[in-house]
Amino acid sequence: MEDFVKATERRKVGQTGLEVTRLGMGCASLGGLYALVDASTCLATLQAAWDLGLRYFDVAPMYGRGRSEHMLGHFLREQAASDDVAISTKVGRLMVQQRPGRELPPVREKNRLDSGWRNGLPFTEVFDYSYDAIMRSFDDSLQRLGRGGVDILFVHDIGKVTHGEVAEAHWTDLTDGGGFRALSELRDAGIIKGFGLGVNEAEIVLEAMDEVQLDCTLLAGRHTLLEQNANALMQRAVSDGMSIMIGGVFNSGILAARHGGRSKFDYQDAPESVIRKVEELEKVCLSFDVPLAAAAIQFPCRHEAVTSVLIGAKHPDRVRQNVGWFEQPIPDELWQALAEKELV
C-alpha cells in the first residue's frame, strides 16, 4: 500500500470553520530571502501555486520587511476567486521609520535574517507584543495586503530562541500586557477566524496553551524527517483540538540538498552528526526510488495533529516540484524501514 495525499485536499483548522489545503505556500522567499526575486518572478511563482490549486498562503510583516505582504496582496486582487483562499500573517513585529516623536529602542534586538533580505523594504523592525502593537500590526498588514481581513494571526517568534534574555519581558507583554487579549477580541468579533503562535520552538507553545485557547500553531523545523523534538506538543494538540501547521520541513535546506551535497541546518552550517543522519535517511529513501525531499515534505502529514505543510519557493518551477514531491506515492515499507533503523 502507498500513501498518497493530494496537495489540494482540505482540512479544518482546529475547531474553527476554516479549511486550508494540505500543502500551503510560505511567502518568505518572495521578500528576497538570501537572493533577489524580482516582482514578475514573485507574481509568476504565486500564479503557479494558484494554478495548481494551492489555496493557503502564509506571510508575515518580517518577510522582506513588508514586501511579501505587498506582493501577495497585489496578486490576490487580480484573481477572480480571491475569496476562495486562506491567509495567515503574523504579529509581534512592527515595521517603522525613525521620525520626530518616535523613539526606537536604544539597543535593537538582532534578527538572524536582518541581513538576509535582498529585496527588503526600507523599514526598521521593532518587536512589540503588547495589546496596542498587536492591533497596529494587524491594521498594518491589512493595509499592505489590501484586504479587509485575514483568516489566521500567528504570534511571531515569541520565546527564548529569538529573544534570549529579554524573552520574559516580551512574554509579559503578550500575557499581562494584553497581546493575547487583542487576539481574542479579534477572534470573538469574527474579524479573524483563529490565532496561534508561529515559532521555532515547541515549549513556548505549551506555555501559551496554558494561557489561552489556541486554534492552531505554525511550528518550523521541530517535527521533520530529521528532527522530532515536539512530541509532547503534538500529543497535546490532538487532545486539545489544536491544528499544527509545519514549516521548515527541509530544516533550512539540508533535506532538499542534492545527493551528497552539504547544506544548512537551522540557518547554520550543518554539523557532521546531522550530515551523517541525512545520508542514512537518503540511503533508505533511494532504495525505494523516492527522493529524500519527497519524504521530507510528506513526513509531517503522517501525524494526525498536522493540518497543513507550508513550503516556500522563489520560482514557479520550484512550486511545481514541491507539489510533485508532496503527491509522489511513497510505500509504507519506506516508513517502516526508517522506523526499524530508528531514523524516525
C-alpha positions as CSV (number, residue, x, y, z in Angstrom):
1,M,0.0,0.0,0.0
2,E,1.2,3.5,-0.8
3,D,0.4,6.8,0.9
4,F,-1.0,9.4,-1.5
5,V,-2.2,12.8,-0.4
6,K,-3.4,15.5,-2.8
7,A,-1.9,18.9,-2.2
8,T,-5.3,20.4,-2.8
9,E,-7.1,18.3,-0.2
10,R,-8.5,20.5,2.5
11,R,-8.5,20.0,6.3
12,K,-10.3,22.0,9.0
13,V,-8.2,24.3,11.2
14,G,-8.7,23.4,14.9
15,Q,-12.3,23.9,16.0
16,T,-12.9,26.8,13.5
17,G,-14.9,26.6,10.3
18,L,-11.8,27.4,8.3
19,E,-10.3,24.9,5.9
20,V,-6.8,25.0,4.3
21,T,-5.1,23.0,1.6
22,R,-2.8,20.2,2.8
23,L,0.0,22.0,1.0
24,G,0.3,25.7,1.5
25,M,2.8,28.3,0.2
26,G,5.1,30.1,2.6
27,C,5.9,33.5,1.3
28,A,9.2,34.4,3.0
29,S,11.1,33.8,-0.2
30,L,9.1,36.5,-2.0
31,G,10.7,39.0,0.3
32,G,14.0,38.3,-1.3
33,L,15.4,35.9,1.4
34,Y,19.1,35.5,0.6
35,A,18.5,36.1,-3.2
36,L,16.9,38.9,-5.3
37,V,13.5,38.0,-6.5
38,D,12.0,40.5,-8.9
39,A,8.3,41.4,-9.0
40,S,7.5,39.5,-12.1
41,T,9.0,36.3,-10.7
42,C,7.2,36.7,-7.4
43,L,3.8,37.0,-9.3
44,A,4.6,34.1,-11.6
45,T,5.5,32.0,-8.5
46,L,2.2,32.8,-6.8
47,Q,0.4,32.1,-10.1
48,A,1.9,28.7,-10.3
49,A,0.8,27.9,-6.8
50,W,-2.7,29.2,-7.6
51,D,-3.0,27.2,-10.9
52,L,-2.0,24.1,-9.1
53,G,-4.9,24.6,-6.6
54,L,-3.0,25.7,-3.5
55,R,-5.3,28.0,-1.5
56,Y,-3.4,28.6,1.7
57,F,-0.7,31.3,1.8
58,D,1.3,32.2,4.9
59,V,3.1,35.6,5.1
60,A,4.5,37.9,7.7
61,P,5.5,41.6,8.1
62,M,9.1,40.4,8.6
63,Y,9.3,38.8,5.2
64,G,11.1,41.5,3.2
65,R,10.1,44.0,5.9
66,G,6.6,44.2,4.3
67,R,7.4,43.3,0.7
68,S,5.9,39.8,0.8
69,E,2.6,41.1,2.1
70,H,2.5,43.7,-0.7
71,M,3.3,41.1,-3.4
72,L,0.7,38.6,-2.1
73,G,-2.0,41.2,-1.8
74,H,-1.4,42.5,-5.3
75,F,-1.5,39.0,-6.7
76,L,-4.7,38.1,-4.9
77,R,-6.5,41.2,-6.0
78,E,-6.1,40.0,-9.6
79,Q,-7.7,36.6,-9.0
80,A,-11.3,36.1,-9.9
81,A,-12.0,33.8,-7.0
82,S,-9.8,35.6,-4.4
83,D,-12.2,34.9,-1.6
84,D,-11.5,31.1,-2.0
85,V,-8.3,31.4,-0.1
86,A,-7.0,31.2,3.4
87,I,-4.3,33.7,4.5
88,S,-2.3,33.7,7.7
89,T,0.0,36.5,8.7
90,K,1.8,37.4,11.9
91,V,2.1,39.9,14.7
92,G,4.8,40.8,17.1
93,R,7.0,42.9,14.8
94,L,6.3,46.5,13.7
95,M,7.9,47.9,10.6
96,V,8.7,51.5,11.4
97,Q,10.7,54.5,10.3
98,Q,12.7,56.8,12.5
99,R,11.0,60.2,12.7
100,P,10.4,63.1,15.1
101,G,8.3,62.0,18.0
102,R,9.2,58.3,17.7
103,E,12.0,56.8,19.8
104,L,13.3,53.5,18.7
105,P,14.8,51.1,21.4
106,P,18.4,52.2,22.2
107,V,19.6,48.7,21.7
108,R,17.6,46.9,19.0
109,E,17.3,43.2,19.1
110,K,19.0,41.5,16.2
111,N,17.2,39.1,14.0
112,R,19.2,36.3,12.3
113,L,17.5,37.2,9.0
114,D,18.2,41.0,9.3
115,S,20.9,40.9,6.6
116,G,19.1,38.3,4.5
117,W,16.5,40.4,2.7
118,R,17.8,41.3,-0.7
119,N,14.6,43.0,-1.8
120,G,13.6,44.3,1.7
121,L,11.7,47.5,2.1
122,P,13.4,50.4,4.0
123,F,11.9,49.9,7.4
124,T,13.3,49.1,10.8
125,E,11.9,46.0,12.6
126,V,10.8,46.5,16.2
127,F,9.5,43.7,18.4
128,D,6.3,44.5,20.4
129,Y,3.8,42.0,21.7
130,S,1.5,44.4,23.7
131,Y,-2.2,45.0,23.0
132,D,-1.8,48.2,21.0
133,A,1.1,46.8,19.0
134,I,-0.8,43.6,18.1
135,M,-3.7,45.7,16.9
136,R,-1.4,48.1,15.0
137,S,0.4,45.2,13.4
138,F,-2.9,43.7,12.2
139,D,-4.0,47.0,10.8
140,D,-0.7,47.5,9.0
141,S,-0.8,44.0,7.5
142,L,-4.3,44.7,6.1
143,Q,-3.0,47.9,4.5
144,R,-0.1,46.0,2.9
145,L,-2.3,43.1,1.7
146,G,-5.1,45.5,0.6
147,R,-7.7,43.2,2.2
148,G,-10.4,43.7,4.7
149,G,-9.3,40.8,6.9
150,V,-7.1,37.7,7.2
151,D,-8.0,34.3,8.4
152,I,-5.3,33.5,10.9
153,L,-2.8,35.5,13.0
154,F,0.3,33.9,14.4
155,V,2.3,35.5,17.2
156,H,5.7,35.5,15.5
157,D,8.9,34.3,17.2
158,I,7.9,34.7,20.8
159,G,10.2,32.7,23.0
160,K,13.8,32.3,24.1
161,V,15.1,31.0,20.7
162,T,14.6,34.5,19.3
163,H,14.7,36.8,22.3
164,G,17.1,35.2,24.7
165,E,17.4,37.1,28.0
166,V,14.6,39.5,27.1
167,A,12.1,36.8,26.3
168,E,10.4,37.1,29.6
169,A,9.7,40.8,29.1
170,H,8.1,40.1,25.7
171,W,6.1,37.2,27.2
172,T,4.8,39.6,29.9
173,D,3.6,42.0,27.1
174,L,1.8,39.1,25.4
175,T,0.1,37.9,28.6
176,D,-0.2,40.8,31.2
177,G,0.2,43.5,28.5
178,G,-2.8,42.4,26.6
179,G,-1.4,40.8,23.5
180,F,-3.4,37.6,23.8
181,R,-6.4,39.8,24.8
182,A,-6.2,41.7,21.5
183,L,-6.1,38.4,19.5
184,S,-9.1,37.0,21.5
185,E,-11.0,40.2,20.8
186,L,-10.4,40.0,17.1
187,R,-11.4,36.3,17.1
188,D,-14.5,36.9,19.2
189,A,-15.6,39.7,16.8
190,G,-15.2,37.4,13.8
191,I,-12.5,39.6,12.2
192,I,-10.1,36.7,12.2
193,K,-11.1,33.0,12.3
194,G,-8.3,31.9,14.6
195,F,-4.9,32.6,16.1
196,G,-1.9,30.8,17.5
197,L,1.9,31.0,17.6
198,G,4.4,31.0,14.7
199,V,7.7,29.8,16.2
200,N,10.7,27.6,16.0
201,E,10.3,26.1,19.5
202,A,7.7,23.7,21.0
203,E,7.9,24.5,24.7
204,I,6.6,28.1,24.3
205,V,3.5,26.8,22.6
206,L,2.7,24.5,25.5
207,E,3.1,27.5,27.8
208,A,0.8,29.6,25.6
209,M,-1.8,26.8,25.6
210,D,-2.0,27.1,29.4
211,E,-2.8,30.8,29.0
212,V,-5.3,31.0,26.1
213,Q,-7.2,28.8,23.7
214,L,-5.1,28.5,20.5
215,D,-6.7,27.4,17.3
216,C,-3.5,26.5,15.5
217,T,0.2,26.8,15.6
218,L,2.9,27.2,12.9
219,L,5.9,25.2,14.0
220,A,9.1,25.5,12.0
221,G,11.7,22.8,11.9
222,R,10.8,20.8,15.1
223,H,8.7,18.0,13.6
224,T,10.5,16.9,10.4
225,L,12.0,13.8,8.9
226,L,15.3,14.8,10.5
227,E,14.1,16.0,13.9
228,Q,11.2,15.0,16.1
229,N,11.5,17.2,19.2
230,A,7.9,18.2,19.6
231,N,6.2,15.0,20.7
232,A,4.6,16.5,23.8
233,L,3.2,19.4,21.8
234,M,1.9,17.1,19.1
235,Q,0.1,14.9,21.6
236,R,-1.4,17.9,23.4
237,A,-2.5,19.4,20.1
238,V,-4.5,16.3,19.3
239,S,-6.1,16.2,22.8
240,D,-7.0,19.9,22.7
241,G,-8.2,20.0,19.1
242,M,-5.5,22.5,18.0
243,S,-4.1,22.2,14.5
244,I,-0.4,22.2,13.7
245,M,1.0,23.7,10.5
246,I,4.5,22.6,9.8
247,G,7.1,24.9,8.2
248,G,10.8,24.3,7.7
249,V,10.4,20.7,6.5
250,F,13.8,20.8,4.9
251,N,15.5,22.1,8.1
252,S,17.0,25.1,6.3
253,G,17.7,23.1,3.2
254,I,19.7,20.1,4.1
255,L,16.8,17.7,3.4
256,A,16.4,19.2,-0.1
257,A,20.1,19.3,-1.0
258,R,21.3,17.3,-3.9
259,H,22.7,13.8,-3.2
260,G,26.0,14.1,-1.4
261,G,25.8,17.9,-1.0
262,R,26.4,19.9,2.1
263,S,23.9,22.4,3.2
264,K,22.5,24.4,6.1
265,F,20.8,23.1,9.2
266,D,18.7,25.5,11.2
267,Y,20.2,28.5,9.4
268,Q,23.8,27.4,10.1
269,D,26.4,25.1,8.6
270,A,25.3,21.5,9.3
271,P,27.4,19.6,11.8
272,E,28.8,16.2,10.9
273,S,26.3,14.3,13.0
274,V,23.4,15.8,11.1
275,I,25.1,15.2,7.8
276,R,25.6,11.6,8.6
277,K,21.9,11.2,9.6
278,V,20.8,12.8,6.4
279,E,23.0,10.4,4.4
280,E,21.3,7.5,6.2
281,L,17.8,8.9,5.6
282,E,18.7,9.4,1.9
283,K,20.1,5.9,1.6
284,V,16.8,4.4,2.7
285,C,14.7,6.7,0.5
286,L,16.8,6.0,-2.6
287,S,16.4,2.2,-2.0
288,F,12.7,2.8,-2.7
289,D,13.4,5.2,-5.6
290,V,11.9,8.0,-3.5
291,P,13.6,11.4,-3.4
292,L,14.7,12.5,0.1
293,A,12.8,15.8,-0.4
294,A,9.6,13.9,-1.2
295,A,9.8,12.0,2.1
296,A,10.7,15.2,3.9
297,I,7.6,17.1,2.7
298,Q,5.2,14.2,3.3
299,F,6.5,13.0,6.7
300,P,4.8,15.7,8.9
301,C,1.4,14.9,7.4
302,R,1.6,11.4,8.9
303,H,0.8,12.9,12.3
304,E,-2.9,13.4,13.0
305,A,-2.2,16.8,14.5
306,V,-0.8,18.2,11.3
307,T,-3.3,20.1,9.1
308,S,-1.0,21.6,6.5
309,V,2.6,21.8,5.4
310,L,4.0,25.2,4.3
311,I,6.7,25.3,1.7
312,G,8.4,28.4,0.2
313,A,9.5,28.9,-3.4
314,K,11.4,31.6,-5.3
315,H,10.4,30.4,-8.8
316,P,7.4,28.7,-10.5
317,D,9.4,25.6,-11.3
318,R,10.1,25.1,-7.6
319,V,6.4,25.3,-6.8
320,R,5.6,22.6,-9.3
321,Q,8.5,20.5,-7.9
322,N,7.1,20.9,-4.4
323,V,3.7,19.7,-5.4
324,G,5.2,16.8,-7.3
325,W,7.2,15.8,-4.2
326,F,4.1,16.2,-2.0
327,E,2.0,13.9,-4.2
328,Q,4.6,11.3,-5.0
329,P,3.3,7.9,-3.9
330,I,5.5,6.5,-1.0
331,P,5.2,2.9,0.0
332,D,4.5,2.0,3.6
333,E,7.6,-0.1,3.6
334,L,9.8,3.0,3.3
335,W,8.4,4.5,6.6
336,Q,8.7,1.1,8.2
337,A,12.4,0.8,7.1
338,L,13.1,4.3,8.6
339,A,11.5,3.3,11.9
340,E,13.3,0.0,12.0
341,K,16.6,1.8,11.6
342,E,15.5,4.2,14.4
343,L,15.9,7.2,12.0
344,V,12.4,8.5,12.8
